[in-house]
Amino acid sequence: MSLYARILRKIVRTSRVRFYKCISTSKAKGKFRSIAPVLCEGKGSITVGDGTIFGYVEDADFWTSYVFLNPRKADSKISIGKECQICNRFTAISEGEGIEIGDNVLVGTAVTVMDSDFHDIEPSRRLTGTPKTGKVVIADNVWIGDRVTILKGTSIGKNSVVAAGAVVSGAFPENVVIGGVPAKVIREIGG
């Protein structure tokens, strides 16, 4: 790649990161690095640990996507630990008890984490009812593959791996591989 192309890529990337930071209605606290743009929206709090990196340049949709962090209510919380590597198109939406991601977590492309159903399941109360919520806890050193959806009330034990494309709901122990729709324990790691 030519020097001109490298300079142009850096200018475009930096401009996109600054633009999304400018239009964000919320601010993430912490010393992290945004390689991809991060859009922070909502009334709640966002905390990111030191050394965490958002975005990956050598990804198919790096130039057209962004990371979305959305603690919707004033008491909603999104907490991401230290030294995490989070790829493009990551979405975390908190409308309930919060989303807590530990240290050294690897997150693939197009991962979505939600702590709420967002609407009541009963048809007569879908627009007026109260949705079910549940805190999401992802422990230290978890590896989450591409296109994973993590639903309300989920807890994933440390050192576990979530296979690409899984839809995860429920409690999972440490040191396991989780996969499928719905996700289940596939095997143990180590030992």
C-alpha positions as YAML, in Angstrom:
chain: A
units: angstrom
residues:
- id: 1
  name: MET
  ca: [0.00, 0.00, 0.00]
- id: 2
  name: SER
  ca: [1.34, 3.43, -0.91]
- id: 3
  name: LEU
  ca: [2.17, 6.11, 1.62]
- id: 4
  name: TYR
  ca: [-0.64, 8.24, 0.18]
- id: 5
  name: ALA
  ca: [-3.19, 5.45, 0.71]
- id: 6
  name: ARG
  ca: [-2.02, 4.87, 4.31]
- id: 7
  name: ILE
  ca: [-2.33, 8.58, 5.10]
- id: 8
  name: LEU
  ca: [-5.76, 8.83, 3.50]
- id: 9
  name: ARG
  ca: [-7.00, 5.75, 5.41]
- id: 10
  name: LYS
  ca: [-5.77, 7.22, 8.70]
- id: 11
  name: ILE
  ca: [-7.47, 10.57, 8.02]
- id: 12
  name: VAL
  ca: [-10.79, 8.90, 7.15]
- id: 13
  name: ARG
  ca: [-10.63, 6.57, 10.18]
- id: 14
  name: THR
  ca: [-9.74, 9.38, 12.59]
- id: 15
  name: SER
  ca: [-12.47, 11.63, 11.14]
- id: 16
  name: ARG
  ca: [-15.10, 8.91, 11.57]
- id: 17
  name: VAL
  ca: [-14.04, 8.26, 15.19]
- id: 18
  name: ARG
  ca: [-14.22, 11.98, 16.03]
- id: 19
  name: PHE
  ca: [-17.56, 12.44, 14.24]
- id: 20
  name: TYR
  ca: [-19.25, 9.62, 16.19]
- id: 21
  name: LYS
  ca: [-17.77, 10.95, 19.44]
- id: 22
  name: CYS
  ca: [-19.21, 14.40, 18.58]
- id: 23
  name: ILE
  ca: [-22.74, 13.14, 17.89]
- id: 24
  name: SER
  ca: [-22.88, 10.86, 20.95]
- id: 25
  name: THR
  ca: [-25.35, 11.95, 23.64]
- id: 26
  name: SER
  ca: [-23.51, 10.02, 26.36]
- id: 27
  name: LYS
  ca: [-19.83, 9.71, 27.23]
- id: 28
  name: ALA
  ca: [-17.87, 6.57, 28.04]
- id: 29
  name: LYS
  ca: [-15.57, 6.95, 31.04]
- id: 30
  name: GLY
  ca: [-12.15, 5.33, 30.92]
- id: 31
  name: LYS
  ca: [-8.91, 5.19, 28.96]
- id: 32
  name: PHE
  ca: [-9.71, 3.04, 25.95]
- id: 33
  name: ARG
  ca: [-8.79, 3.16, 22.27]
- id: 34
  name: SER
  ca: [-11.28, 3.61, 19.45]
- id: 35
  name: ILE
  ca: [-10.00, 2.23, 16.18]
- id: 36
  name: ALA
  ca: [-13.62, 2.02, 14.97]
- id: 37
  name: PRO
  ca: [-16.16, 4.74, 15.72]
- id: 38
  name: VAL
  ca: [-18.02, 4.35, 19.04]
- id: 39
  name: LEU
  ca: [-21.53, 5.84, 19.32]
- id: 40
  name: CYS
  ca: [-22.68, 6.30, 22.93]
- id: 41
  name: GLU
  ca: [-26.38, 7.06, 23.34]
- id: 42
  name: GLY
  ca: [-28.61, 7.09, 26.42]
- id: 43
  name: LYS
  ca: [-29.09, 8.47, 29.91]
- id: 44
  name: GLY
  ca: [-27.18, 5.84, 31.89]
- id: 45
  name: SER
  ca: [-23.48, 5.28, 32.54]
- id: 46
  name: ILE
  ca: [-20.78, 3.67, 30.41]
- id: 47
  name: THR
  ca: [-17.46, 2.64, 31.94]
- id: 48
  name: VAL
  ca: [-14.60, 1.13, 29.93]
- id: 49
  name: GLY
  ca: [-11.38, -0.21, 31.46]
- id: 50
  name: ASP
  ca: [-7.87, 0.86, 30.53]
- id: 51
  name: GLY
  ca: [-6.37, -0.74, 27.45]
- id: 52
  name: THR
  ca: [-9.65, -1.84, 25.88]
- id: 53
  name: ILE
  ca: [-9.74, -1.50, 22.08]
- id: 54
  name: PHE
  ca: [-12.86, -1.02, 19.94]
- id: 55
  name: GLY
  ca: [-12.63, -2.01, 16.27]
- id: 56
  name: TYR
  ca: [-10.50, -4.02, 13.91]
- id: 57
  name: VAL
  ca: [-9.26, -2.55, 10.62]
- id: 58
  name: GLU
  ca: [-8.82, -5.82, 8.69]
- id: 59
  name: ASP
  ca: [-12.52, -6.65, 8.93]
- id: 60
  name: ALA
  ca: [-15.03, -6.74, 6.08]
- id: 61
  name: ASP
  ca: [-17.23, -3.92, 7.35]
- id: 62
  name: PHE
  ca: [-14.73, -1.79, 9.25]
- id: 63
  name: TRP
  ca: [-15.26, 1.25, 7.03]
- id: 64
  name: THR
  ca: [-19.08, 1.18, 7.19]
- id: 65
  name: SER
  ca: [-19.87, 0.14, 10.77]
- id: 66
  name: TYR
  ca: [-19.53, 1.41, 14.32]
- id: 67
  name: VAL
  ca: [-19.78, 0.23, 17.94]
- id: 68
  name: PHE
  ca: [-23.06, 1.14, 19.70]
- id: 69
  name: LEU
  ca: [-23.24, 1.50, 23.50]
- id: 70
  name: ASN
  ca: [-26.74, 2.38, 24.74]
- id: 71
  name: PRO
  ca: [-27.63, 2.58, 28.45]
- id: 72
  name: ARG
  ca: [-31.18, 3.83, 27.85]
- id: 73
  name: LYS
  ca: [-32.42, 4.73, 31.34]
- id: 74
  name: ALA
  ca: [-30.76, 6.92, 33.97]
- id: 75
  name: ASP
  ca: [-30.00, 3.88, 36.16]
- id: 76
  name: SER
  ca: [-28.81, 1.67, 33.26]
- id: 77
  name: LYS
  ca: [-25.14, 0.67, 33.28]
- id: 78
  name: ILE
  ca: [-22.73, -0.77, 30.75]
- id: 79
  name: SER
  ca: [-19.37, -1.76, 32.22]
- id: 80
  name: ILE
  ca: [-16.52, -3.16, 30.12]
- id: 81
  name: GLY
  ca: [-13.30, -4.32, 31.79]
- id: 82
  name: LYS
  ca: [-9.62, -3.77, 31.08]
- id: 83
  name: GLU
  ca: [-7.64, -5.02, 28.08]
- id: 84
  name: CYS
  ca: [-10.69, -6.20, 26.11]
- id: 85
  name: GLN
  ca: [-10.65, -6.42, 22.31]
- id: 86
  name: ILE
  ca: [-14.05, -5.68, 20.81]
- id: 87
  name: CYS
  ca: [-14.59, -5.95, 17.05]
- id: 88
  name: ASN
  ca: [-16.80, -3.93, 14.72]
- id: 89
  name: ARG
  ca: [-20.60, -3.77, 14.91]
- id: 90
  name: PHE
  ca: [-20.68, -4.54, 18.65]
- id: 91
  name: THR
  ca: [-23.96, -3.48, 20.26]
- id: 92
  name: ALA
  ca: [-24.69, -3.30, 24.00]
- id: 93
  name: ILE
  ca: [-28.16, -2.08, 25.05]
- id: 94
  name: SER
  ca: [-29.08, -1.77, 28.73]
- id: 95
  name: GLU
  ca: [-32.60, -0.98, 29.82]
- id: 96
  name: GLY
  ca: [-32.57, -3.05, 33.00]
- id: 97
  name: GLU
  ca: [-30.08, -4.22, 35.62]
- id: 98
  name: GLY
  ca: [-27.04, -3.63, 33.44]
- id: 99
  name: ILE
  ca: [-24.36, -5.30, 31.35]
- id: 100
  name: GLU
  ca: [-21.04, -6.20, 32.96]
- id: 101
  name: ILE
  ca: [-18.14, -7.46, 30.85]
- id: 102
  name: GLY
  ca: [-14.95, -8.57, 32.63]
- id: 103
  name: ASP
  ca: [-11.27, -8.09, 31.81]
- id: 104
  name: ASN
  ca: [-9.44, -9.58, 28.79]
- id: 105
  name: VAL
  ca: [-12.65, -10.44, 26.93]
- id: 106
  name: LEU
  ca: [-12.43, -11.00, 23.15]
- id: 107
  name: VAL
  ca: [-15.55, -10.08, 21.18]
- id: 108
  name: GLY
  ca: [-16.03, -10.94, 17.50]
- id: 109
  name: THR
  ca: [-17.83, -8.97, 14.80]
- id: 110
  name: ALA
  ca: [-21.59, -8.24, 14.94]
- id: 111
  name: VAL
  ca: [-22.13, -9.26, 18.58]
- id: 112
  name: THR
  ca: [-25.25, -7.98, 20.38]
- id: 113
  name: VAL
  ca: [-25.75, -7.94, 24.18]
- id: 114
  name: MET
  ca: [-29.10, -6.93, 25.73]
- id: 115
  name: ASP
  ca: [-30.40, -6.96, 29.32]
- id: 116
  name: SER
  ca: [-34.07, -6.50, 28.40]
- id: 117
  name: ASP
  ca: [-36.88, -7.84, 26.19]
- id: 118
  name: PHE
  ca: [-37.75, -4.17, 25.47]
- id: 119
  name: HIS
  ca: [-41.48, -4.94, 25.22]
- id: 120
  name: ASP
  ca: [-43.99, -6.97, 27.23]
- id: 121
  name: ILE
  ca: [-44.63, -10.30, 25.53]
- id: 122
  name: GLU
  ca: [-48.44, -10.08, 25.89]
- id: 123
  name: PRO
  ca: [-49.94, -8.58, 22.70]
- id: 124
  name: SER
  ca: [-52.33, -6.32, 24.63]
- id: 125
  name: ARG
  ca: [-49.43, -4.85, 26.65]
- id: 126
  name: ARG
  ca: [-46.61, -4.70, 24.09]
- id: 127
  name: LEU
  ca: [-46.68, -0.92, 23.85]
- id: 128
  name: THR
  ca: [-47.66, -0.16, 27.46]
- id: 129
  name: GLY
  ca: [-46.38, -3.06, 29.58]
- id: 130
  name: THR
  ca: [-43.15, -3.53, 31.45]
- id: 131
  name: PRO
  ca: [-40.55, -5.73, 29.72]
- id: 132
  name: LYS
  ca: [-38.65, -8.46, 31.54]
- id: 133
  name: THR
  ca: [-35.05, -7.57, 32.34]
- id: 134
  name: GLY
  ca: [-32.03, -9.35, 33.79]
- id: 135
  name: LYS
  ca: [-28.42, -8.42, 34.39]
- id: 136
  name: VAL
  ca: [-25.86, -9.78, 31.92]
- id: 137
  name: VAL
  ca: [-22.49, -10.81, 33.36]
- id: 138
  name: ILE
  ca: [-19.62, -11.93, 31.14]
- id: 139
  name: ALA
  ca: [-16.65, -12.98, 33.28]
- id: 140
  name: ASP
  ca: [-12.93, -12.45, 32.66]
- id: 141
  name: ASN
  ca: [-11.11, -14.00, 29.71]
- id: 142
  name: VAL
  ca: [-14.23, -15.02, 27.77]
- id: 143
  name: TRP
  ca: [-13.99, -15.32, 23.97]
- id: 144
  name: ILE
  ca: [-17.20, -14.49, 22.07]
- id: 145
  name: GLY
  ca: [-17.30, -15.44, 18.38]
- id: 146
  name: ASP
  ca: [-18.87, -13.54, 15.47]
- id: 147
  name: ARG
  ca: [-22.63, -12.89, 15.21]
- id: 148
  name: VAL
  ca: [-23.46, -13.94, 18.79]
- id: 149
  name: THR
  ca: [-26.58, -12.65, 20.54]
- id: 150
  name: ILE
  ca: [-26.51, -12.57, 24.36]
- id: 151
  name: LEU
  ca: [-29.91, -12.11, 25.99]
- id: 152
  name: LYS
  ca: [-31.14, -10.78, 29.33]
- id: 153
  name: GLY
  ca: [-30.19, -12.62, 32.51]
- id: 154
  name: THR
  ca: [-27.19, -14.40, 30.99]
- id: 155
  name: SER
  ca: [-24.02, -15.16, 32.91]
- id: 156
  name: ILE
  ca: [-20.94, -16.68, 31.27]
- id: 157
  name: GLY
  ca: [-18.16, -18.06, 33.49]
- id: 158
  name: LYS
  ca: [-14.52, -17.09, 33.07]
- id: 159
  name: ASN
  ca: [-12.32, -18.61, 30.36]
- id: 160
  name: SER
  ca: [-15.36, -19.83, 28.41]
- id: 161
  name: VAL
  ca: [-15.79, -19.63, 24.62]
- id: 162
  name: VAL
  ca: [-19.04, -18.77, 22.83]
- id: 163
  name: ALA
  ca: [-19.19, -20.25, 19.31]
- id: 164
  name: ALA
  ca: [-20.07, -18.05, 16.33]
- id: 165
  name: GLY
  ca: [-23.78, -17.57, 15.70]
- id: 166
  name: ALA
  ca: [-24.93, -18.68, 19.16]
- id: 167
  name: VAL
  ca: [-27.99, -17.24, 20.88]
- id: 168
  name: VAL
  ca: [-27.10, -17.28, 24.58]
- id: 169
  name: SER
  ca: [-29.55, -17.18, 27.48]
- id: 170
  name: GLY
  ca: [-29.07, -18.54, 31.00]
- id: 171
  name: ALA
  ca: [-26.16, -19.34, 33.31]
- id: 172
  name: PHE
  ca: [-23.02, -21.07, 32.02]
- id: 173
  name: PRO
  ca: [-20.04, -22.27, 34.09]
- id: 174
  name: GLU
  ca: [-16.34, -21.49, 33.74]
- id: 175
  name: ASN
  ca: [-14.07, -23.19, 31.21]
- id: 176
  name: VAL
  ca: [-16.65, -24.43, 28.71]
- id: 177
  name: VAL
  ca: [-17.42, -24.04, 25.01]
- id: 178
  name: ILE
  ca: [-20.98, -22.79, 24.44]
- id: 179
  name: GLY
  ca: [-22.76, -22.94, 21.10]
- id: 180
  name: GLY
  ca: [-26.03, -23.37, 19.26]
- id: 181
  name: VAL
  ca: [-29.50, -21.86, 19.08]
- id: 182
  name: PRO
  ca: [-30.42, -21.92, 21.89]
- id: 183
  name: ALA
  ca: [-26.89, -22.13, 23.27]
- id: 184
  name: LYS
  ca: [-25.81, -25.07, 25.41]
- id: 185
  name: VAL
  ca: [-22.53, -26.40, 26.77]
- id: 186
  name: ILE
  ca: [-20.72, -28.29, 23.99]
- id: 187
  name: ARG
  ca: [-17.65, -29.36, 25.94]
- id: 188
  name: GLU
  ca: [-15.27, -28.44, 28.75]
- id: 189
  name: ILE
  ca: [-11.97, -26.64, 28.16]
- id: 190
  name: GLY
  ca: [-8.68, -28.00, 29.51]
- id: 191
  name: GLY
  ca: [-8.14, -30.66, 32.09]
...
